[in-house]
Amino acid sequence: MPELPEVEAARRAVEDHCVGRKIKRAVVADDPKVIDGVSPADFQSALVGKTVVAARRKGKSMWLQLDSPPFPSFQFGMAGTVYIKGVAVTKYKRSAVKDTDEWPSKYSKVFIELENGLELSFTDKRRFARVRLLNDPTSVPPISELGPDALLEPMTIDEFAESVRKKKIAIKTLLLDQSFIAGIGNWVADEVLYQAKIHPLEPASSLSKESCATLHKCIKEVIEKAIEVGADSSQYPSNWIFHSREKKPGKAFVDGKRIDFITAGGRTTAYVPDLQKLNGANVLNAANKKGKQTSKRKKRGKEEEEEDEDDDGGVAIEEDKEDKETAKLKKANKPRGQGGKSSTRRKPKESDDESDEADIGEEDESAYGNGKNEQKKRTRGAVKNEKGPEKAANRKAQPARNSQKPKKRAK
């Protein structure tokens, strides 16, 4: 997903090719989920005729500074990306817009044509991005709520160590907090912690000054290296954990060492147990958390895989859930005694209520013939609770229990 390096690469591309150019035409998608708080017509009229003065960024947000406000602001979300026709701009997995696709893409949310003929498009296939028209993007959320930018406003080592050691939360959780440092996302956090040899669940308050200094150094080096290669992940150093983060458990290795996956900061987290060890009493706490998170992680991993394959922003996941619910309802509403015959009797499974009902239904069918005797059994049960002459009359009305059994042959 786009993090500081990817957004910075997009900003630099816009700065190199669009600054000083007048906007000739603009097309804004009619998508209120992405285009926040302004109509497409008003957005378009606010852009046409304006000159791009600069491209700005803080954290994972970018905005175009025009010769007069308001300014278009882009919060990239999961898959937002900038395309410039004829210009190579960094792409990443979730953007999923190919060079061979139509131009502008059907996923384009803001399309701009400059006076020199250059065309720019902000696309978002998954619709988690937010595009706004703001007079001062830095004065309102989300940008106003961000902490110092990890690249443009780095803390000194002493400031960083002091701030980190005041927090009692896991260090991975702290790094993901955009109000603490802006721009670090999931993959950058995993990378810097791996290179600093710090366990993701290590409480920030327990880190030594030396560990804080090492982490500070790794944040700077990882971000600068990623930006140096234009956020092209294929050019990241081969010994980065980045290249194995999306492999399956048991098949993920870096420099010959096994990568394990846990949940930290609410996100799937890759780390190397041989190098990133918890200190002291934190080991037991992490072990307990890991046990509780195992089932959740498996479920989340499955949903993430489905999400990656889904082209419609999660529709496939919802449809799959609906299919499962429909199947459950059909099974629950299926009359007993109908369906295929069971050749063997199965023991009910205590852990599955629906299986219990299905198995009991099969036993009834086998013993009493197509489920017809189910009503008879219930009637006999009711008769036992009756009193007086009515009880005797009802008993006479019931067939004998052994009436269906074949008569014994005389010897």
DADA-V741327 format. One record per residue. N is the residue number from 1. RES is the residue in one small letter. OMEGA is omega as a letter, one per 20 degrees, with the letter a starting at -180 (999 if undefined). BURIAL is 1 if it has 24 or more other C-alpha atoms within 12 Angstrom, else 0. D_LAST is the distance of its C-alpha to the last C-alpha in whole Angstrom. Layout:
n res omega burial d_last
N RES OMEGA BURIAL D_LAST
N RES OMEGA BURIAL D_LAST
//
This chain:
n res omega burial d_last
1 m a 1 85
2 p r 1 88
3 e a 1 90
4 l a 1 94
5 p a 1 94
6 e r 1 93
7 v r 1 95
8 e r 1 98
9 a r 1 97
10 a r 1 97
11 r a 1 100
12 r r 1 102
13 a r 1 101
14 v r 1 102
15 e a 1 106
16 d a 0 106
17 h a 1 106
18 c a 1 106
19 v a 1 109
20 g a 0 112
21 r r 1 111
22 k r 1 110
23 i a 1 107
24 k a 1 107
25 r r 1 104
26 a r 1 101
27 v a 1 97
28 v a 1 95
29 a r 1 91
30 d a 0 90
31 d a 1 88
32 p r 0 88
33 k a 0 86
34 v r 1 88
35 i a 1 91
36 d r 1 92
37 g a 0 94
38 v r 1 96
39 s r 0 96
40 p a 1 96
41 a r 0 99
42 d r 0 101
43 f a 1 100
44 q a 1 101
45 s r 0 104
46 a a 1 105
47 l a 1 105
48 v r 1 107
49 g r 0 110
50 k r 1 110
51 t r 1 111
52 v a 1 108
53 v a 1 110
54 a r 1 108
55 a a 1 104
56 r r 1 103
57 r r 1 100
58 k a 1 99
59 g a 1 96
60 k r 1 93
61 s r 1 95
62 m r 1 98
63 w r 1 100
64 l r 1 103
65 q r 1 107
66 l a 1 109
67 d r 0 112
68 s r 0 111
69 p j 0 108
70 p a 1 105
71 f r 1 104
72 p a 1 100
73 s a 1 98
74 f r 1 95
75 q a 1 92
76 f r 1 90
77 g a 1 87
78 m a 1 84
79 a r 1 85
80 g r 1 88
81 t r 1 91
82 v r 1 94
83 y r 1 95
84 i a 1 98
85 k r 1 98
86 g a 0 100
87 v r 0 100
88 a r 0 97
89 v a 1 96
90 t r 1 93
91 k r 1 89
92 y a 1 86
93 k a 0 83
94 r r 1 82
95 s r 1 85
96 a r 1 83
97 v a 1 86
98 k r 0 86
99 d a 0 90
100 t r 0 88
101 d r 0 87
102 e r 0 89
103 w i 0 93
104 p a 1 93
105 s r 1 89
106 k r 1 87
107 y r 1 87
108 s r 1 90
109 k r 1 91
110 v r 1 95
111 f a 1 97
112 i r 1 101
113 e a 1 103
114 l a 1 106
115 e r 0 110
116 n r 0 110
117 g r 0 106
118 l a 1 104
119 e a 1 101
120 l r 1 99
121 s r 1 95
122 f a 1 93
123 t r 1 90
124 d a 1 87
125 k a 1 83
126 r r 1 81
127 r r 1 83
128 f r 1 84
129 a r 1 88
130 r r 1 90
131 v a 1 93
132 r r 1 96
133 l a 1 100
134 l r 1 102
135 n r 0 105
136 d a 0 105
137 p a 1 102
138 t a 0 102
139 s a 0 103
140 v r 0 99
141 p j 0 96
142 p a 1 94
143 i a 1 97
144 s a 0 99
145 e a 0 96
146 l r 1 96
147 g a 1 98
148 p r 1 100
149 d a 1 99
150 a r 1 98
151 l a 1 100
152 l a 0 103
153 e a 0 104
154 p r 0 102
155 m r 1 103
156 t r 0 105
157 i a 0 103
158 d r 0 104
159 e a 0 103
160 f a 1 99
161 a a 1 99
162 e a 0 100
163 s a 1 98
164 v a 1 95
165 r r 1 95
166 k a 0 95
167 k a 0 91
168 k r 0 88
169 i r 1 86
170 a a 1 84
171 i r 1 87
172 k r 1 85
173 t a 1 85
174 l a 1 88
175 l r 1 89
176 l a 1 87
177 d a 1 89
178 q r 1 92
179 s r 0 94
180 f r 1 94
181 i a 1 95
182 a r 1 95
183 g a 1 93
184 i r 1 91
185 g a 1 87
186 n a 1 84
187 w r 1 85
188 v r 1 88
189 a r 1 87
190 d a 1 85
191 e a 1 87
192 v r 1 90
193 l r 1 88
194 y a 1 86
195 q r 1 90
196 a a 1 91
197 k r 1 88
198 i r 1 87
199 h a 1 83
200 p a 1 83
201 l r 1 81
202 e r 1 84
203 p a 1 86
204 a a 1 89
205 s a 1 91
206 s a 1 90
207 l r 1 92
208 s r 0 95
209 k r 0 98
210 e r 0 98
211 s r 1 94
212 c r 1 96
213 a r 1 99
214 t r 1 96
215 l r 1 94
216 h r 1 97
217 k a 1 98
218 c r 1 95
219 i a 1 95
220 k a 1 98
221 e a 1 98
222 v a 1 94
223 i a 1 96
224 e r 1 99
225 k a 1 97
226 a a 1 95
227 i a 1 98
228 e a 0 100
229 v r 0 97
230 g a 1 97
231 a r 1 93
232 d a 1 92
233 s r 1 89
234 s a 0 89
235 q r 0 92
236 y r 1 91
237 p a 0 91
238 s a 0 88
239 n r 0 88
240 w r 1 87
241 i a 1 84
242 f a 1 84
243 h a 1 83
244 s a 1 80
245 r a 1 79
246 e r 1 77
247 k a 0 74
248 k r 0 71
249 p a 0 70
250 g r 0 70
251 k a 0 72
252 a a 0 75
253 f r 1 78
254 v a 1 82
255 d r 0 84
256 g a 0 81
257 k a 0 80
258 r r 1 77
259 i r 1 77
260 d a 1 75
261 f r 1 74
262 i r 1 74
263 t r 1 75
264 a a 1 79
265 g a 1 81
266 g a 0 78
267 r r 1 78
268 t a 1 76
269 t r 1 78
270 a r 1 79
271 y a 1 80
272 v a 1 80
273 p a 1 79
274 d a 0 81
275 l a 0 84
276 q a 1 84
277 k r 0 83
278 l a 1 82
279 n r 0 85
280 g a 0 84
281 a a 0 82
282 n a 1 81
283 v a 0 79
284 l r 0 76
285 n a 0 77
286 a r 1 76
287 a r 0 73
288 n r 0 71
289 k a 0 73
290 k r 1 71
291 g r 0 68
292 k a 0 68
293 q a 1 69
294 t a 0 67
295 s r 0 64
296 k a 0 67
297 r r 1 69
298 k a 0 66
299 k a 0 66
300 r r 0 70
301 g r 1 70
302 k a 0 67
303 e r 0 69
304 e r 0 72
305 e r 0 71
306 e a 0 69
307 e r 0 73
308 d a 1 75
309 e a 0 73
310 d a 0 73
311 d a 0 76
312 d r 0 76
313 g r 1 77
314 g a 0 73
315 v a 0 72
316 a r 0 69
317 i a 0 68
318 e r 0 68
319 e r 0 66
320 d r 0 63
321 k r 0 63
322 e r 0 62
323 d a 0 60
324 k r 0 58
325 e r 0 58
326 t r 0 57
327 a r 0 54
328 k a 0 53
329 l r 0 53
330 k a 0 51
331 k a 0 48
332 a a 0 49
333 n a 0 49
334 k a 0 46
335 p r 0 43
336 r r 1 40
337 g r 1 37
338 q r 0 39
339 g a 0 40
340 g r 0 38
341 k r 0 34
342 s a 0 34
343 s r 0 32
344 t r 0 32
345 r a 0 33
346 r r 0 36
347 k r 0 38
348 p r 0 41
349 k a 0 44
350 e a 0 46
351 s a 0 49
352 d a 0 49
353 d a 0 48
354 e r 0 47
355 s r 0 45
356 d a 0 43
357 e a 1 43
358 a a 1 42
359 d r 1 39
360 i r 1 37
361 g a 1 37
362 e r 1 35
363 e r 1 33
364 d a 1 33
365 e a 1 32
366 s a 1 29
367 a a 0 27
368 y r 0 28
369 g r 0 29
370 n r 0 33
371 g a 1 34
372 k a 0 33
373 n r 1 31
374 e r 1 35
375 q r 0 36
376 k r 0 33
377 k a 0 33
378 r a 0 37
379 t r 0 36
380 r r 0 34
381 g a 0 37
382 a a 0 39
383 v a 0 37
384 k a 0 37
385 n a 0 41
386 e a 0 41
387 k r 0 42
388 g a 0 42
389 p a 0 41
390 e r 0 41
391 k a 0 38
392 a a 0 36
393 a r 0 37
394 n r 0 36
395 r r 0 33
396 k a 0 32
397 a a 0 33
398 q r 0 31
399 p r 0 27
400 a a 0 25
401 r a 0 24
402 n a 0 21
403 s a 0 21
404 q a 0 21
405 k r 0 18
406 p r 0 15
407 k r 0 12
408 k r 0 9
409 r r 0 6
410 a r 0 4
411 k 999 0 0
//
